[in-house]
Amino acid sequence: MQRRDFLGVLTGATVAWPLSVKAQTTKSLPRVGVLWHAGNAEEESEYLTVLEKAFSDLGYAQGRNIELIHRFPAEQPERFTLMARELVDAKVDVIVAVTNRGATEVRKATSSLPTVFVLVNDPVADGLIQSLSHPGGNMTGTSLMGSDLTGKRLALLKEAIPGLRRVAFLFDFQLSPSSTLITSLSKTADAMGLVGQPIQLLKPDDIAPAYSAISRDGFDAAFVLGSMMFNERRQLGSLALAYKMPTAAIIAEMVPYGLLMSYGQDFPDFFRKAAATVDKILKGAKPAELPVEQPTRFKQVINLKAAKSLGLVVPPSLLLSADEVIE
């Protein structure tokens, strides 16, 4: 069976059936609503399969002792709002909210339904919880807490690209120019003697013109950030190679599509931890008493195949320090 077909078997019926029907037919099963950020199961395949395997490893089987209800808002703010409310109104037992936007919309929709957030930068600053050690409400989960990694990320990029001078920070509408992550990148670039230029992209159609512009303007590399960028990883990889623009990211799962490298948290591990937290809640634990987990595993990936297409010779020291080398 092809991977796409397999995903369809796992998720198709859940996506298609109205929640009212599922409530009638699986009333005795614990139901977990998952509010993703992309538009479909295929776009979320890297992490959807990780999450479902994590539940399977904990002894859960779809339709037998758990019901996973997936919702895909396609990065549209109004769909985040609608789907968060839909899951709350359906009275699922737990919600898994992916990204800041998803967690924020669920927070607006309920202050009581247990919620596990994933891929949230700073849940305290975002007003989701009281503190990392004592969340104090209906929410807990995992925090990216990644702004302090900017020095490491830019240092690796500088090591990979001799003569690196100008870097374009391409970020999507989920982030603001004043966000901690963007300002940290800009300040770190300045401290390293680099010229860093933040460029916000509002929609997928903005990506190709942005690559054309930074190539024309003589940028040496691009650094991409945001969930829309993850969804557009295939387009990003193709454009990076077409414009001979070395491109780095935070997320390792983007690199195989043509990006040069990544350094960041182990994103699949966040989803494994989310499943474990949901399991605790289903067994009686209260989100208010479950500390928010911070990243403990970090991953460096180098795409040697892309480097060769870009005409770069990756230093042996960088290959030795990498957790994964794509050849």
Buried (B, 14 or more C-beta within 10 A) or exposed (E): EEEEEEBBEBBEEBEEBEBEEBBEEBEEBBBBBBBBBBBBBBBBBBBBBBBBBBBEEBEBEBEEEBBBBBBBBBBEEEBBBBBBBBBBEBEBBBBBBBBBBBBBBBBEBBEEBBBBBBBBBBBBEBEBBBEBEBBEBBBBBBBBBBBEBBBBBBEBBBBBBEEBEBBBBBBBBBBEEEBBBBBBBBEBBEEBEBBBBBBBBEEBEBBBEBBBEBBEEEBBBBBBBBBBBBBBBEBBBBBBBBBEBBBBBBBBBBBBBBBBBBBBBBBBBBBBBBBBBBBBBBEEBEBBEBEBBEBEEBBBBBBBBBBEBBEBEBEEEBEEEBBEBBE
